[in-house]
Amino acid sequence: MNRKNQICTLNLSDWAAITPLRVTRASGSTQKRLAEAFAFLENLDLQRANGQDRLLGKVVEDRIIWRELLELELQEIDEQIEQISAAAAENSD
């Protein structure tokens, strides 16, 4: 992972950049989890670059990535439900 590539890093090194995101539940623990996952993946990438096994930690890496993708999908669904509920409340008035 290249720190200059915001897609790969999710810009996690700059907390101000992710603060505006709607991380409503357990914001501190979410940031901590993301930081720990990012540090693990970055360390894994360095080990792979140093000539060690290219598949080193692949299962764990996949789990981290899928967990975060699922979390993003759940946040999207929560936001959609909130929008639908708000629209229904407005229409019932």
ChimeraX attribute file (.defattr): number of C-alpha atoms within 10 A of each C-alpha:
attribute: neighborCount
match mode: 1-to-1
recipient: residues
	/A:1	15
	/A:2	10
	/A:3	13
	/A:4	9
	/A:5	10
	/A:6	12
	/A:7	10
	/A:8	12
	/A:9	17
	/A:10	14
	/A:11	15
	/A:12	17
	/A:13	14
	/A:14	10
	/A:15	11
	/A:16	10
	/A:17	11
	/A:18	14
	/A:19	11
	/A:20	8
	/A:21	8
	/A:22	10
	/A:23	14
	/A:24	9
	/A:25	9
	/A:26	9
	/A:27	12
	/A:28	11
	/A:29	10
	/A:30	13
	/A:31	16
	/A:32	12
	/A:33	14
	/A:34	16
	/A:35	15
	/A:36	12
	/A:37	17
	/A:38	21
	/A:39	15
	/A:40	16
	/A:41	20
	/A:42	16
	/A:43	13
	/A:44	21
	/A:45	18
	/A:46	13
	/A:47	15
	/A:48	15
	/A:49	11
	/A:50	10
	/A:51	8
	/A:52	12
	/A:53	11
	/A:54	13
	/A:55	10
	/A:56	13
	/A:57	15
	/A:58	13
	/A:59	9
	/A:60	14
	/A:61	18
	/A:62	10
	/A:63	11
	/A:64	17
	/A:65	14
	/A:66	12
	/A:67	12
	/A:68	14
	/A:69	12
	/A:70	11
	/A:71	12
	/A:72	13
	/A:73	12
	/A:74	12
	/A:75	16
	/A:76	12
	/A:77	12
	/A:78	12
	/A:79	13
	/A:80	12
	/A:81	12
	/A:82	12
	/A:83	12
	/A:84	12
	/A:85	12
	/A:86	12
	/A:87	11
	/A:88	11
	/A:89	10
	/A:90	9
	/A:91	8
	/A:92	7
	/A:93	5
